[in-house]
Amino acid sequence: MPNDRINSSEIYNDISTTKAVLNNIYLDLHNSSIFSKSNIGLSFNLSLFTDELDYFGTQTSAKDMYENSILDTHSGTTSWWNNSYQNIYTINSFIEGVTNSAVLQAEQKKPLLGEAYVLRALYYHYLSILYGDIPYTTTTNYNVNKSLTKLPYQEVLLKIESDLTSAIDLLDYSYRDPNKFYINKSAALVILVENYISQKKYDKAETAARLLLDQQLYSIEDDLSKTFKKDAKSTIWQIAPRLATSITAEASLYLFSNLTNNSATVSNHLLDLFEDTDKRKQQWLKKLNTNNKEFYQVYKYKNQQNNTDEYSIFYRVEQVYFQLAYSLFMQNNTKQAIETINIIRQKRGLDNLALNLSKQDFLTQFLNESSKEFFTENARRFIDLKNTDKLSELTQVKPNFKSYHNLLPIPYKQLQINKNLLPNNPGY
């Protein structure tokens, strides 16, 4: 072999090269279209697809998302599917290599496999949310993978749960890196809670959420200007920057002085949810006056140059409070659910919700609070509306939104390559 190459069979004979492979998997995630925080990722596009952002640009894929007119040839959803399965293949290869290694010690394997299981679960988690019934594979065998059939949604959820529970047994709460760039047990628990909610296992979701919160490793920042800083006490997992002083993709995407061909601003629907005393309106929105009109920009990430203190945050502890509240609500513990949401409201400068809210009023408040808290973060709005069977309410502000938009289309080219994936999701 050339001096700068190593045979694949030898990679897993050394802990250093094994970690290098895993680092590359994290880099693949950073560069993937589905988890990108730029205009190609689901965070931006599902905010357009729902009711969080207004779009003033001309880019076809973004306009189609905003206007709810995507087809099975849509470049964005096609890329999300293709990218995800390419990266899942790499993760499967890593898991096979580490598992079969006769050189690596069992204690060396445990955390690496744990991280890999979580990363695989993360891809499948979002693929199942977006596409429903999907192919599920844990092998690198081409003859198997080329003709996979779709696994029913509920069965996929069970597979994801299995990966996550295995990972939780292998991981602990410490981080391999002080910047929280690598997966730990906390990140696995966040996804597991979400998985349990999708499965309607609300008692298990509550238990997992409480387990994480009881560790007291994370806390909600009192100063909202610190929430999206790299040293925030609320951060569970964040993404490494490309370069030490690179600005975040979010700052590059959402902050501008004049409307351009790719500009998106906070929608009036979202803006109207904020009370003037809400610290999130004061800290996470920025007023822009241009063309004699007033707009509000997403201002969670603030550095537009010489960035030294902001990384893109993937999960933060506030999400666990919302997950816990919803799990309690779905077990008819509405009073406890309200008390949990009030923890967030107090931190945001708002009065407590009354403890005697009706179930319908609580659900409305829950969705509003979640939207104000997590706008443009990881398709949170789409997931919440889907979990609560409220996606149809988007028709009030999105005239082209249809009931079948609870799922995205499987890419046309994939259906041609593998006929076992037919038929496509309804409506496409």
Secondary structure, 3 states (H helix, E strand, C coil): CCCCCCCHHHHHHCHHHHHHHHHHHHHHHHHCCCCCCCCCCHHHHHHHHCCCEEECCCCHHHHHHHCCCCCCCCHHHHHHHHHHHHHHHHHHHHHHHHHHCCCCCHHHHHHHHHHHHHHHHHHHHHHHHHHCCECCCCCCCHHHHCCCCCECHHHHHHHHHHHHHHHHHHCCCCCCCCCCCCCCHHHHHHHHHHHHHHCCCHHHHHHHHHHHHHCCCCCCCCCHHHCCCCCCCCEEEEECCCCCCCCCHHHHHHCCCCCCCCCEEECHHHHCCCCCCCHHHHHHEEEEEECCEEEEEECCCCCCCCCCCCCEEEEEHHHHHHHHHHHHHCCCCHHHHHHHHHHHHHHCCCCCCCCCCCHHHHHHHHHHHHHHHHCCCCCHHHHHHHHCCCHHHHHHCCCCCCHHHHCCCCCHHHHHHCHHHCCCCCCC
